Amino acid sequence: MTTMLHAGSVLAGIAEAGRTTTGEEVLFWILAPVMVLAALGLIFARRTVYAALSVILVMVSLAVLYVAQEAPFLGIVQVIVYTGAVMMLFLFVLMLVGVDVADTFADTLGAHRWVAALFGIGLGAVLISVVLRAADIAPQGLTAANEGGNPSGVARIIFGDYVITLQVVGILLITAAVGAIVLTHKERLVAKVGQRERADARIAAGEVLTPLPAPGVYARSNAMDVPALGPDGRPLEHSVSRVLRIRGQQRSVAEVHAHLDPGTGTGSTPPERTITGEEQVR
Amino acid sequence: MNLSNYLVLSVLLFSIGATTVLVRRNAIIVFMGVELMLNAANLAFVTFARMHGDLTGQVVAFFVMVVAAAEVVVGLAIIVAIYRTRRSASVDDVNLLKS
């Protein structure tokens, strides 16, 4: 009698677990449109990084749905493996290959895009019609299966029924790691150029061996954009950073001199070598 | 709410992933489309596990994730190797064997 009562309560609990709560329904109807929109972003995003970010959004939302669907272990694995490892790997390769690689959306085949869109819509329609046949299955819920904790239940099946599969998957992972190393390995065709070789080449080329002079230091301006003065009082053009010179952001000595008060222009500079700003640049 | 809503969502994600594979030219985005399809299948597995009250569906989804991780590693290595020789990540430029 008591066992039957117990079984009855378990059955009621299962029936209860199979139904979705209002909270889960709200969660689903918030997340599902977001996920579909983000997935569409994968098709329509011009920039690859945006596509990757929208896929990350889809995957995090999937993890939330897994937890809602009584699969907390898979939800956490989803966050760690997919968003944490796989998508970060994608972003790494994206940055390695170059985010500015022009992704030509225009196809060589004009009709190709429309045929592909038609295929996608048709596939969706067929699969939905198939999937809706499962709508009348009475959901049983995982309360009984998750009784000792969801990770324990999953582990019991993995290490019980699927031990051989687990071993094969382990071999597969090692093979994939070795394969990635082999594929990205680059044979060195020429000798490595180190610091010594670079220094020898510079001396052989007869270039400037000392460090370049630092940019100018004046009483009114010690900024990076003003050239230094040589021992003879003439500005040294190459003391200003090359970047500033190319951008045209450097200031000449004359410009700084124009701001100087003529009465106080002595400082440490001897009067006979007072900078006038008319000095020839070398 | 009927649980088949999850299945419909999974089908939508799967179709979008398949369309991405067909439409886009950038190999990395094509690859992300494949990942989206695998994830959609995982959602279906988890939903079916809940429908049938059997954790095996979750175990299969777990194995799908592991195999997807291995596949991503090799696939991205191939993309990097192609990019090194061809200076391009477009699937249309890999036509050395043509003609």
Interface residues (C-beta under 8 A of the other chain):
Chain A: I14 G18 T20 E24 E25 F28 A32 M35 V36 A39 L40 L42 I43 T48 A51 A52 V55 V58 M59 L62 L65 Y66 Q69 E70 A71 F73 L74 V77 Q78 V81 Y82 A85 V86 L89 F90 V93 L94 L96 V97 G98 V101 D103 T104 F105 D107 T108 H112 R113 A116 A117 F119 G120 I121 L123 G124 L127 I128 V131 L132 A134 A135 I137 P139 Q140 G141 L142 A144 A145 N146 N150 G153 V154 I157 I158 D161 Y162 T165 V169 L172 L173 T175 A176 A177 G179 A180 L183 T184 K186
Chain B: M1 N2 L3 S4 N5 Y6 L7 V8 L9 S10 V11 L12 L13 F14 S15 I16 G17 A18 T19 T20 L22 V23 R24 R25 N26 I28 I29 F31 M32 G33 E35 L36 N39 N42 L43 A44 V46 T47 F48 A49 R50 M51 H52 G53 D54 L55 T56 Q58 V59 A61 F62 F63 M65 V66 V67 A68 A69 A70 E71 V72 V73 V74 L76 A77 I78 I79 V80 A81 Y83 R84 S88 A89 S90 D92
